[in-house]
Amino acid sequence: MKPLQISPETAKLLAAKLNVPIEHLMHMPQHILMRKLMELAQEEKPDGKTES
C-alpha cells in the first residue's frame, strides 16, 4: 500500500484533528481515513443535519 497523496500541511492538520501520529495517518487505508473524517464531521455538527 502506498502512502496517502496529501500535502505535508494537510497531513499535519488531519493528524492533529484525528489525534493520531502523522506516520499512522500517512499509511492509513483511505476508506478508514474517510470514515474517521465522517465521524469527525458528525461530532462537529451534533444536530446531524447536512448543509446543501
Backbone as XML, in Angstrom:
<?xml version="1.0"?>
<chain id="A" units="angstrom">
  <residue number="1" name="MET">
    <atom name="N" x="0.853" y="-1.167" z="0.000"/>
    <atom name="CA" x="0.000" y="0.000" z="0.000"/>
    <atom name="C" x="0.902" y="1.234" z="0.000"/>
  </residue>
  <residue number="2" name="LYS">
    <atom name="N" x="0.608" y="2.172" z="-0.892"/>
    <atom name="CA" x="1.408" y="3.390" z="-0.937"/>
    <atom name="C" x="0.833" y="4.432" z="0.019"/>
  </residue>
  <residue number="3" name="PRO">
    <atom name="N" x="1.677" y="5.349" z="0.485"/>
    <atom name="CA" x="1.193" y="6.393" z="1.395"/>
    <atom name="C" x="0.145" y="7.272" z="0.723"/>
  </residue>
  <residue number="4" name="LEU">
    <atom name="N" x="-0.665" y="7.930" z="1.538"/>
    <atom name="CA" x="-1.678" y="8.848" z="1.021"/>
    <atom name="C" x="-1.018" y="9.975" z="0.237"/>
  </residue>
  <residue number="5" name="GLN">
    <atom name="N" x="-1.683" y="10.441" z="-0.778"/>
    <atom name="CA" x="-1.178" y="11.522" z="-1.611"/>
    <atom name="C" x="-1.750" y="12.849" z="-1.123"/>
  </residue>
  <residue number="6" name="ILE">
    <atom name="N" x="-1.273" y="13.305" z="0.037"/>
    <atom name="CA" x="-1.721" y="14.576" z="0.592"/>
    <atom name="C" x="-0.506" y="15.416" z="0.939"/>
  </residue>
  <residue number="7" name="SER">
    <atom name="N" x="-0.707" y="16.716" z="1.014"/>
    <atom name="CA" x="0.398" y="17.626" z="1.304"/>
    <atom name="C" x="0.820" y="17.498" z="2.768"/>
  </residue>
  <residue number="8" name="PRO">
    <atom name="N" x="2.050" y="17.895" z="3.085"/>
    <atom name="CA" x="2.500" y="17.855" z="4.480"/>
    <atom name="C" x="1.629" y="18.703" z="5.410"/>
  </residue>
  <residue number="9" name="GLU">
    <atom name="N" x="1.168" y="19.853" z="4.912"/>
    <atom name="CA" x="0.314" y="20.714" z="5.733"/>
    <atom name="C" x="-1.007" y="20.023" z="6.054"/>
  </residue>
  <residue number="10" name="THR">
    <atom name="N" x="-1.575" y="19.379" z="5.043"/>
    <atom name="CA" x="-2.830" y="18.661" z="5.244"/>
    <atom name="C" x="-2.628" y="17.496" z="6.203"/>
  </residue>
  <residue number="11" name="ALA">
    <atom name="N" x="-1.505" y="16.794" z="6.065"/>
    <atom name="CA" x="-1.213" y="15.671" z="6.953"/>
    <atom name="C" x="-1.106" y="16.140" z="8.400"/>
  </residue>
  <residue number="12" name="LYS">
    <atom name="N" x="-0.437" y="17.268" z="8.636"/>
    <atom name="CA" x="-0.310" y="17.799" z="9.996"/>
    <atom name="C" x="-1.679" y="18.152" z="10.558"/>
  </residue>
  <residue number="13" name="LEU">
    <atom name="N" x="-2.494" y="18.813" z="9.759"/>
    <atom name="CA" x="-3.826" y="19.224" z="10.204"/>
    <atom name="C" x="-4.695" y="18.013" z="10.532"/>
  </residue>
  <residue number="14" name="LEU">
    <atom name="N" x="-4.712" y="17.030" z="9.639"/>
    <atom name="CA" x="-5.533" y="15.838" z="9.871"/>
    <atom name="C" x="-5.039" y="15.045" z="11.075"/>
  </residue>
  <residue number="15" name="ALA">
    <atom name="N" x="-3.728" y="14.916" z="11.216"/>
    <atom name="CA" x="-3.180" y="14.177" z="12.348"/>
    <atom name="C" x="-3.587" y="14.835" z="13.659"/>
  </residue>
  <residue number="16" name="ALA">
    <atom name="N" x="-3.558" y="16.162" z="13.695"/>
    <atom name="CA" x="-3.957" y="16.872" z="14.908"/>
    <atom name="C" x="-5.450" y="16.704" z="15.175"/>
  </residue>
  <residue number="17" name="LYS">
    <atom name="N" x="-6.279" y="16.844" z="14.133"/>
    <atom name="CA" x="-7.739" y="16.724" z="14.296"/>
    <atom name="C" x="-8.145" y="15.319" z="14.724"/>
  </residue>
  <residue number="18" name="LEU">
    <atom name="N" x="-7.487" y="14.303" z="14.130"/>
    <atom name="CA" x="-7.849" y="12.920" z="14.417"/>
    <atom name="C" x="-7.093" y="12.349" z="15.603"/>
  </residue>
  <residue number="19" name="ASN">
    <atom name="N" x="-6.130" y="13.122" z="16.126"/>
    <atom name="CA" x="-5.341" y="12.708" z="17.279"/>
    <atom name="C" x="-4.592" y="11.396" z="17.019"/>
  </residue>
  <residue number="20" name="VAL">
    <atom name="N" x="-3.931" y="11.326" z="15.854"/>
    <atom name="CA" x="-3.096" y="10.179" z="15.512"/>
    <atom name="C" x="-1.734" y="10.693" z="15.046"/>
  </residue>
  <residue number="21" name="PRO">
    <atom name="N" x="-0.681" y="9.899" z="15.213"/>
    <atom name="CA" x="0.621" y="10.318" z="14.705"/>
    <atom name="C" x="0.604" y="10.431" z="13.174"/>
  </residue>
  <residue number="22" name="ILE">
    <atom name="N" x="1.395" y="11.351" z="12.646"/>
    <atom name="CA" x="1.437" y="11.558" z="11.196"/>
    <atom name="C" x="1.817" y="10.267" z="10.473"/>
  </residue>
  <residue number="23" name="GLU">
    <atom name="N" x="2.737" y="9.492" z="11.050"/>
    <atom name="CA" x="3.164" y="8.240" z="10.408"/>
    <atom name="C" x="1.986" y="7.281" z="10.247"/>
  </residue>
  <residue number="24" name="HIS">
    <atom name="N" x="1.121" y="7.214" z="11.242"/>
    <atom name="CA" x="-0.056" y="6.339" z="11.149"/>
    <atom name="C" x="-1.033" y="6.878" z="10.108"/>
  </residue>
  <residue number="25" name="LEU">
    <atom name="N" x="-1.188" y="8.186" z="10.099"/>
    <atom name="CA" x="-2.109" y="8.810" z="9.149"/>
    <atom name="C" x="-1.680" y="8.536" z="7.705"/>
  </residue>
  <residue number="26" name="MET">
    <atom name="N" x="-0.392" y="8.672" z="7.427"/>
    <atom name="CA" x="0.097" y="8.531" z="6.057"/>
    <atom name="C" x="-0.053" y="7.108" z="5.524"/>
  </residue>
  <residue number="27" name="HIS">
    <atom name="N" x="-0.088" y="6.125" z="6.407"/>
    <atom name="CA" x="-0.222" y="4.732" z="5.971"/>
    <atom name="C" x="-1.594" y="4.144" z="6.273"/>
  </residue>
  <residue number="28" name="MET">
    <atom name="N" x="-2.521" y="5.014" z="6.660"/>
    <atom name="CA" x="-3.883" y="4.581" z="6.953"/>
    <atom name="C" x="-4.611" y="4.302" z="5.630"/>
  </residue>
  <residue number="29" name="PRO">
    <atom name="N" x="-5.324" y="3.197" z="5.543"/>
    <atom name="CA" x="-6.106" y="2.945" z="4.330"/>
    <atom name="C" x="-7.112" y="4.071" z="4.102"/>
  </residue>
  <residue number="30" name="GLN">
    <atom name="N" x="-7.301" y="4.405" z="2.838"/>
    <atom name="CA" x="-8.142" y="5.553" z="2.504"/>
    <atom name="C" x="-9.563" y="5.396" z="3.020"/>
  </residue>
  <residue number="31" name="HIS">
    <atom name="N" x="-10.133" y="4.194" z="2.960"/>
    <atom name="CA" x="-11.513" y="4.028" z="3.411"/>
    <atom name="C" x="-11.639" y="4.251" z="4.922"/>
  </residue>
  <residue number="32" name="ILE">
    <atom name="N" x="-10.619" y="3.913" z="5.688"/>
    <atom name="CA" x="-10.653" y="4.155" z="7.127"/>
    <atom name="C" x="-10.512" y="5.646" z="7.403"/>
  </residue>
  <residue number="33" name="LEU">
    <atom name="N" x="-9.632" y="6.314" z="6.678"/>
    <atom name="CA" x="-9.480" y="7.759" z="6.835"/>
    <atom name="C" x="-10.791" y="8.471" z="6.520"/>
  </residue>
  <residue number="34" name="MET">
    <atom name="N" x="-11.466" y="8.077" z="5.465"/>
    <atom name="CA" x="-12.734" y="8.712" z="5.105"/>
    <atom name="C" x="-13.778" y="8.484" z="6.197"/>
  </residue>
  <residue number="35" name="ARG">
    <atom name="N" x="-13.817" y="7.290" z="6.773"/>
    <atom name="CA" x="-14.774" y="7.007" z="7.849"/>
    <atom name="C" x="-14.485" y="7.882" z="9.067"/>
  </residue>
  <residue number="36" name="LYS">
    <atom name="N" x="-13.200" y="8.037" z="9.409"/>
    <atom name="CA" x="-12.830" y="8.877" z="10.548"/>
    <atom name="C" x="-13.180" y="10.337" z="10.284"/>
  </residue>
  <residue number="37" name="LEU">
    <atom name="N" x="-12.997" y="10.794" z="9.062"/>
    <atom name="CA" x="-13.354" y="12.166" z="8.722"/>
    <atom name="C" x="-14.862" y="12.375" z="8.810"/>
  </residue>
  <residue number="38" name="MET">
    <atom name="N" x="-15.633" y="11.382" z="8.398"/>
    <atom name="CA" x="-17.088" y="11.483" z="8.515"/>
    <atom name="C" x="-17.510" y="11.528" z="9.980"/>
  </residue>
  <residue number="39" name="GLU">
    <atom name="N" x="-16.870" y="10.720" z="10.822"/>
    <atom name="CA" x="-17.176" y="10.739" z="12.248"/>
    <atom name="C" x="-16.827" y="12.095" z="12.851"/>
  </residue>
  <residue number="40" name="LEU">
    <atom name="N" x="-15.689" y="12.648" z="12.445"/>
    <atom name="CA" x="-15.268" y="13.954" z="12.936"/>
    <atom name="C" x="-16.270" y="15.030" z="12.524"/>
  </residue>
  <residue number="41" name="ALA">
    <atom name="N" x="-16.757" y="14.957" z="11.299"/>
    <atom name="CA" x="-17.735" y="15.926" z="10.817"/>
    <atom name="C" x="-19.038" y="15.805" z="11.608"/>
  </residue>
  <residue number="42" name="GLN">
    <atom name="N" x="-19.439" y="14.595" z="11.958"/>
    <atom name="CA" x="-20.656" y="14.407" z="12.738"/>
    <atom name="C" x="-20.504" y="14.973" z="14.148"/>
  </residue>
  <residue number="43" name="GLU">
    <atom name="N" x="-19.294" y="14.856" z="14.716"/>
    <atom name="CA" x="-19.057" y="15.399" z="16.053"/>
    <atom name="C" x="-19.131" y="16.926" z="16.036"/>
  </residue>
  <residue number="44" name="GLU">
    <atom name="N" x="-18.679" y="17.533" z="14.944"/>
    <atom name="CA" x="-18.703" y="18.986" z="14.841"/>
    <atom name="C" x="-20.112" y="19.510" z="14.583"/>
  </residue>
  <residue number="45" name="LYS">
    <atom name="N" x="-20.988" y="18.665" z="14.044"/>
    <atom name="CA" x="-22.375" y="19.029" z="13.784"/>
    <atom name="C" x="-23.259" y="18.069" z="14.558"/>
  </residue>
  <residue number="46" name="PRO">
    <atom name="N" x="-23.467" y="18.303" z="15.847"/>
    <atom name="CA" x="-24.216" y="17.352" z="16.660"/>
    <atom name="C" x="-25.687" y="17.211" z="16.272"/>
  </residue>
  <residue number="47" name="ASP">
    <atom name="N" x="-26.245" y="18.163" z="15.517"/>
    <atom name="CA" x="-27.644" y="18.044" z="15.131"/>
    <atom name="C" x="-27.866" y="17.018" z="14.027"/>
  </residue>
  <residue number="48" name="GLY">
    <atom name="N" x="-26.761" y="16.603" z="13.351"/>
    <atom name="CA" x="-26.856" y="15.578" z="12.332"/>
    <atom name="C" x="-27.369" y="16.066" z="11.002"/>
  </residue>
  <residue number="49" name="LYS">
    <atom name="N" x="-27.670" y="17.337" z="10.868"/>
    <atom name="CA" x="-28.161" y="17.880" z="9.599"/>
    <atom name="C" x="-26.981" y="18.121" z="8.654"/>
  </residue>
  <residue number="50" name="THR">
    <atom name="N" x="-27.248" y="17.963" z="7.366"/>
    <atom name="CA" x="-26.220" y="18.236" z="6.368"/>
    <atom name="C" x="-26.533" y="19.539" z="5.676"/>
  </residue>
  <residue number="51" name="GLU">
    <atom name="N" x="-25.493" y="20.248" z="5.309"/>
    <atom name="CA" x="-25.674" y="21.510" z="4.597"/>
    <atom name="C" x="-25.721" y="21.233" z="3.099"/>
  </residue>
  <residue number="52" name="SER">
    <atom name="N" x="-26.551" y="21.975" z="2.397"/>
    <atom name="CA" x="-26.632" y="21.784" z="0.941"/>
    <atom name="C" x="-26.156" y="23.029" z="0.245"/>
  </residue>
</chain>
